[in-house]
Amino acid sequence: MRIAIYSRKSKFTGKGESIENQIEMCYDYIYSHFPEASQEDISVFEDEGFSGKSLNRPQFKNLMEIEKKVPFDVIVVYRLDRISRNVGDFAGLIDRLNSYKTAFVSIKEQFDTSTPMGRAMMNIAAVFAQLERETIAERVKDNMYMLAKTGRWLGGTTPLGFDSEKVDYIDDKGVSRKCYKLTENPSQIEKVRIIYKKFIELRSMNKLETYLLNHGITTQNDCQFYVSTIRNILTNPVYCTADPLSYDYFNVQGCDIAAAKNDCNGSHGFIGYSKTETSGSGERIANDRSEWIIAIGKHQGIISSTDWIEVQNILNENADSKVRFKQSHNPVALLSGILFCSCGSYMRPKYYRVNKKGVKPYAYMCELKERSKKGKCSCSNLNGMAADKLICDILLNYDIPDNIFNKYLEKLSGLSVTANTEELIKNQEAIKAKKQKEISSLIKVLTTDVDKATIRYINKEISKINDDIAAADKEIKRLRLIESGHKESHRNFDTVKKAFDYFKSNFDNLSTDHKRRFIRQNIKKVVWDGTTLNIFVWGRRSDSTGCLP
């Protein structure tokens, strides 16, 4: 018999229905209902820190992968919502388990899908679980709507051009409360106006990014603007003046507007709520605009509604605009992620058309050079195929004298030669034993009838001997660490040597990802200065490899 236990908890609390408690109760159930089951028959899958809103959880997916290959006889959970709170997901899961002839048991609800009644009750319970979740979500949205009507700033990263200011106010029940509102930051707000003005003029996110970079315009944290950052600013309703025109725009977008149209008189800006939500895996994802709640804030609008809406229309027209270098992985280039320009920026692969030989050549280009259109960096591009081949050749020829990795292995091998530490440890232990005997002798003297001066002398000597013993203990500990280090170095040398041997003998059959991982395990970074590649090996300073075209 093969049985699986699945447990889940949204966050760690260390109490209540913890994962450990869930598993223990599942074990108790299994042993009482399946007496023939042994410990070896039971597999446990745990997900902690994941919501029940979706099935996108690592251990749950692992469970289902195994179930697909070799189905379990029974899957046991403590409670139904440990698996899912979504009726659609749950119904589909039960159908899959039924097709594998796997029974599903929920201890808390006492459901067993191996029986018709159990299957019916399970579906009913799943409906109520989803109803509860949707009720909670609706209540959260209602609370958000009520908060939105106050126009307060609820926290988070303060938008560029604003500061968050604490203010006191009296609520509708006459109670004094505190909240936050946005106030204009004079030193930053001009940047926002420039961004909107130049975008309307250039009509391109990439061109605007280059303009900001070359003119030294930075974020509130003095960082460079990237396309993704600029997009967030251009789509944020916090900058839009609240007037009838912008009201109509958000209304057409399907937003839930927590204000009357006649309240949008042009004296304030908007604040957008519920623009993002947390996915089942904890990732923040953008909501569709129909999910937004739009309210009138307590701050002034920065951009006219006409300009703000025009920006949205341009963005829609440029739907194909994407952040450059979005993918950190690619099917060919091996140095992506560890190759830097001498200016400090990453160098990314730039692909060209397939040549007559059917090969698609590529070059590594400085990201800053590309973004600034050579305004901030003019380092020459690096032949991608030549650079990758050079690095691979160095790794493959690790056993040739003067190769930087040969030197590294020699050093590691030298460390693996065990010093005569055991003899030194024995000497220190002998000293320690001798000193302990001296203390014992002095203590015997104290038991005899001696005068006070002698007692003080003996106590002083005992204190000195104790210091000697402590020093011996310290030296023994140091020598033990050295001895342990020698043994660990020997193991490391064997492991590293085998990895290099495997890389060399299987190079032609290794995938690009495998080669890339091996390179990153042994090379910290590679820096190109226009003529020379400098390799920084982990734990070593750079070694120049020579010039490349």
Number of C-alpha atoms within 10 A of each C-alpha: 12 16 22 20 22 23 26 29 19 16 12 11 10 10 9 9 15 18 20 15 15 22 22 14 14 25 18 11 18 21 13 11 10 12 9 10 15 13 9 9 12 17 14 16 16 18 18 16 14 20 24 20 17 17 20 14 19 14 18 18 13 12 21 16 12 12 18 13 9 11 20 24 16 22 24 23 24 27 21 22 21 18 22 22 25 21 18 13 15 22 16 11 17 18 12 15 22 14 10 16 14 21 19 25 25 22 18 11 14 13 21 21 21 15 10 10 11 18 17 13 16 23 17 12 18 21 18 14 18 19 15 13 16 14 12 12 12 12 12 12 16 12 11 15 19 12 16 24 17 17 24 20 22 16 11 7 7 13 18 18 21 20 17 19 12 13 11 10 11 10 11 7 6 8 8 10 10 10 16 17 19 24 15 17 13 11 10 17 17 13 18 19 15 14 20 22 17 16 22 16 10 13 17 16 23 19 17 25 22 23 21 21 21 15 10 14 17 15 18 16 7 9 11 15 18 20 21 14 12 20 13 11 17 22 15 15 24 26 29 25 29 29 23 16 17 22 24 12 13 19 15 10 14 15 18 18 20 17 16 11 16 9 14 20 12 17 15 21 26 26 25 21 20 17 17 15 12 12 15 17 17 12 10 12 11 14 13 13 17 14 17 20 22 27 28 28 24 19 22 20 22 20 20 18 23 13 15 22 20 14 19 13 11 14 19 11 11 13 8 8 13 12 13 14 12 7 9 9 15 11 8 18 22 27 24 20 17 19 26 24 26 18 17 13 16 19 28 28 26 17 13 11 10 11 9 7 6 8 10 13 16 21 20 25 24 28 22 22 21 17 22 20 16 15 15 16 18 16 18 17 22 26 17 22 16 14 21 16 12 16 18 20 12 16 21 18 15 21 18 12 11 9 16 22 21 17 15 17 20 15 13 20 18 14 18 20 12 16 13 10 17 14 10 15 20 12 14 20 17 13 16 21 14 14 20 17 12 14 20 13 12 16 15 9 14 15 9 8 9 10 9 9 8 13 17 11 11 17 15 12 15 20 13 14 18 16 13 16 20 13 14 21 17 13 16 21 13 14 19 16 13 15 19 13 15 21 16 14 20 18 15 17 21 15 12 14 17 12 12 20 15 12 19 17 11 10 15 9 10 13 12 16 15 13 18 21 13 17 19 17 11 16 20 17 18 22 22 26 16 16 14 15 25 21 22 18 20 14 10 12 9 17 14 14 15 10 12 14 11
